Amino acid sequence: MASPEVAMLEALVPGYAFFSRFVLSYLHIDLGAYLQHLMLLALFGVSVKYVTKYVSDFVMEYLVSTAEIRLDDEIFNYFMYWISRQPHMKQTNRFVVGLKSNGYWSDSEDSDDEDNFDADYEVDEPGSSSTADSFDDYWAKVIRRDKYKPLRITPAEGRHYIWYQGRPLVIQRRYESSSASRYVLHNERLYISCLGRDPSIIRSVLNEAQNAYVQRDGVRTIIHRGMRPYSGASYQWCRCMARSPRPMSTVVLDQTQKDAFIKDVKEYLHPRTRRWYSNRGIPYRRGYLLHGPPGTGKTSLCFAAAGLLGLKLYLLNLNSKALDEDGLSTLFSELPKRCIVLLEDVDTAGITQTRGKTIVEGSALTSFPVEEDALDEKGPQDPQTGGVTLSGLLNVIDGVAASEGRILVMTSNHPEKLDAALVRPGRVDMTIAFGYTSEAAIEELFTSIYMTMDGDLPRKAPASSRAPTEEKEAHDPTLDRHREQDAKMEMALHDRIQTVQSRIPDLAKEFAASIPKHEFTAAEIQGYLLNHKTTPEEAIKGADEWVRETRAKKRAREETQQNNA
Ligand SMILES: Nc1ncnc2c1ncn2[C@@H]1O[C@H](COP(=O)(O)OP(=O)(O)OP(=O)(O)O)[C@@H](O)[C@H]1O
């Protein structure tokens, strides 16, 4: 039986008994003779371990401030974006390298484009500098830049030390294990610590990170989409793109309707209105229904409104079977205080099935037949099959727990299919009908396509005015010939655009006269004009032919649809 000293040593240093036997049989040293020394050593070691832990816990508790950042929060993105651009990251020896600086939102489409967006303009346009004279040069640069994307370096798992404003900061990246890790590569958290109980330095670093991110966005309209970031996850808003704002003037719509819409949205956003609602106990929400055939400008109006008001746009497709009522209410509860939520094509979602049967001709808000609200509060869909039910949608729009402050825009191609409950006042407060183009709308579309706008023309004098350098000629005469041709084309385009400008109003009238009214959508006309982007006269000449062809195509499509029905 082992002596109490040996038992104690075994407790302090697990495996001591085995180790001492090993030393005795192979090295013929009896550790029993040094038991007291070994005991002291073991006790010392254990005390050091406990003291170190105690001291470190004490320091962390009382002398260090720490901020925790979760992966599903946008600040995670801000910080990763910021740190990937810090010079310290070039010196770190443990890092995650990728073409994107973030982990969580990188699933979203187009996130890569966001970084390249401005870079496209940074590459000199053809004819705008002494170094890039032709489209070929410009394109070669763009392609090269796209191939060799800059590496984004972020700290790897573990601790990293950085200096910020003369003070040391500890960044710790930690991967958490959870049931979700089966589906997602990393569920992670970031910890930023600084010495002292005053966390203001952490706040400044996070503010700087946020500023860097927000500045990169500039005036662009940020679009979030309700989606599952990875299979098996719950629905979340993922930032999917940032687009240049669309000027309201480029949306062709009856001016009275457009003005009424903008006025209504602005009035709603006014702080006085919020107070007014709250004083009267009315839920502070506003809903809009934009309806009309596909390609008539419903989404464009919503996008332009987001740009005009600097609001973020939250897109949601209700058609997904995977989106259930819990997912929908989580999404709505996570909306920021001020934003535009766009539910596109609500008529195609399963929610169009009605809660009642009685058809009522017209309604106070809409000029189309709607169905009377019935007593049956149960949604039409079988919960087993998934998807959002009408009652689920109504609850998130204006149920007791529905969020306030957001602007809800629903678009529909078939408003007559929508349940009356969905479009009743309080859920839909304004309806805008989009239709086929009128004569005035055709003129407006034509003008918006051919009127010169900022950045349409080459920024500097085309390169043809400059003599090619000897070096270039000696190197590649074919390239120089291309450059010259491109420069001439740029010049010709420049001149053509300028000379035609004064005639645009007359040409617009001529074009509008050759297109039948109320037959084509703005998208169809825009599509046609884009084929003649720089030659308005050609567009006018080909208008009759285009009308004939488009009619024939539409007829053929209708016949096929009828045959399939
Ligand atoms: N009224 C309009 N004014 C300016 N551009 C328009 C208009 N209508 C359509 N367009 C152009 O047509 C394209 C499609 O427009 P948009 O997506 O806004 O149509 P929509 O009515 O939302 O279509 P859908 O019902 O299929 O979603 C866009 O490129 C847009 O620029």
The ligand as an ORCA input file, in Angstrom:
! r2SCAN-3c Opt
* xyz 0 1
  N     -41.842     53.647    -63.859
  C     -40.569     53.407    -64.149
  N     -39.685     54.402    -64.209
  C     -38.398     54.174    -64.510
  N     -37.892     52.944    -64.749
  C     -38.746     51.913    -64.703
  C     -40.115     52.096    -64.412
  N     -40.710     50.896    -64.450
  C     -39.757     50.002    -64.729
  N     -38.589     50.598    -64.886
  C     -37.328     49.936    -65.202
  O     -37.645     48.573    -65.446
  C     -36.877     47.695    -64.616
  C     -37.795     46.887    -63.710
  O     -38.456     47.776    -62.842
  P     -39.012     47.368    -61.412
  O     -38.242     46.221    -60.859
  O     -39.115     48.580    -60.592
  O     -40.440     46.850    -61.790
  P     -41.519     46.169    -60.875
  O     -42.805     46.843    -61.180
  O     -41.086     46.159    -59.479
  O     -41.521     44.702    -61.470
  P     -41.949     43.331    -60.755
  O     -43.415     43.401    -60.488
  O     -41.597     42.305    -61.776
  O     -41.138     43.229    -59.515
  C     -35.904     48.563    -63.885
  O     -34.664     48.484    -64.557
  C     -36.438     49.961    -63.979
  O     -35.386     50.879    -64.173
*
